[in-house]
Amino acid sequence: MSAPSVKTPDPTSSVVQKSGTRVYAKPQHPDGSRPRRLLKNAGPPILIFVLFITLWWLLSATIYGDANYLLPRPLAVLQSMVDDRDLILGGLWITTKESAIGFGLAIVIGIICAVVMSLSKALERSFYPYAVLLQTVPIVAVAPVIVLWFGYNQNSVIVIAFIIALFPILNNTLLGLNSTDRNQLDLFRMHRANKLTEFLKLRFPSALPATFAGLRISAGLSVIGAIVGEFIIGSGGEQGGLGVKVIFSQMRMQTNLLFAEVLAATLLGFAFFIIVSWVGNLLIRSWHESAMKDGG
């Protein structure tokens, strides 16, 4: 007769004695209640934000004193965002469209180019140096050529945003495709999987973490590219995007409005980053360590 099995209790669970039988309650989360976990995650960035605003206010109130045109106070910038919200939102909408289109083109072309180069080392050796060269060319130097080719309008701004955002996506995707685990590749080949199956079910999914790392970088760069393009080209006159409005605010010494427009552009880049990060975590959170929640 076999000995009865003894269930080993979970050290994180509580024991309840009931009618001579031990019942193990559900393990408790080590972080405690949900508000406590929320405070643990959100507390540090909120604290840094409060310290930043405090330091900003102290500098504007003490060092610069009455020269508020050099460094406006936080409340003045906030008031300008409220008073001039129609102006800021109009520029924000234009810059958002330019950034989104440039970013979308960079995603499509960057991933396609990375896939093509990953198929052959000869292709990679032939084309990758030119991708690096495109990244290192000063965008200010080629802006006049871009204007000649695409016109003195938003198309040129989109092209500049695309050029600036392209390389991180291409480079990280290519790195991910070339870093597929060799043991898994051998396993697929042992089962006689064709190249398409190997790519769709192994190489491309394995490259997704690296791809989204490049997308997170390019998300902010696309906004920077659009702003830089607006600085250089100034499309649309005063009715253009945030970059154009910043130039006009600087010319008129409207520092409160200038800071409000810069803040709007910063929040736009941050929003792009958050959206890309959320989509990436949604796709890889079930299997990749970088997106799994840490229980500690």
C-alpha positions, 0 to 999 in steps of 0.5 A: 500500500502506497503512502498518502501524498503530502501536499507541500504548502506554498510559503506565501499562502496563509493556513486556515485550520477547519475541522481538522483539515488544513485549507491553504488560502490564495497566495497574497501578492507581495506588494500588498493592495492595489493602491500600494502597487499603484503608488509604488509605480507612479510615485517616483515619476510624480515626485520627480515632476514635482521637484522639476516644477519647483526648481523651475519656479525657483529659477524663474522667481529668483535668478531671472526675477522680473525678466520673465521673457527669459524664463516664464513661470509655470503658471504663466505657461499653463495660462498661455496653454489655456488662453491660446489653446485654439492656436496650439491645437491647430499647430499640434494637429498639423504636426501630428499628421506630419509626424504620423505619416513620416513615422508610418512610412518609416515603419513600412519601408524600414521593416521591408528593407530589413527583411530583404537584407536579412535574406542574404548577407550579400544584400546586407553588405551591399545596402546597409552601408548606405542606410548608415550613410543616410542616417549620418547626412545632416538633414539641414544640408539636404533640406534644400534638395528635399524642397526642390524634389517635394515642394515647399509644403508639408510633403517635404516636412513628412520626408524629413520626419521619415528620414530621421525616423527610418534608421533605428527601425531598420537597424533594430529589425535587422539585428533582431532578424539576424539574432534568431536562436540557432537551436530553434532554427536547427529545430525548424530545419530538422522538421523540414520547415520551408523558408516562409514558415521559418520566417513567419513563425520563428524569425519575425516573431523573435525579432519583434522585441528588437523591432519595437525597441527601434519603434520606440526610438523612432516614435520621438524622432519622427516628431523631432523630424517634423519640428525640424522640417517646419523650422527649415521649410516653414510651410504654411506660414503662421498657420503651419505646425508647432515648429512654425508657431515656435518661430513666430512666438520667438520673433514676437518675444511671446515666451509664455506661448513659446514654452507652451508650444514646446510643451505641446510638442514634447507631449506629442512625442511622449504620446507616440512613445506610449502608444508604441510601447503599449502595442509592443507590450500587447504583442509580446507580453505573453512570451517575452521577458521584457514585457512580462510583469515582475511580481517583485 
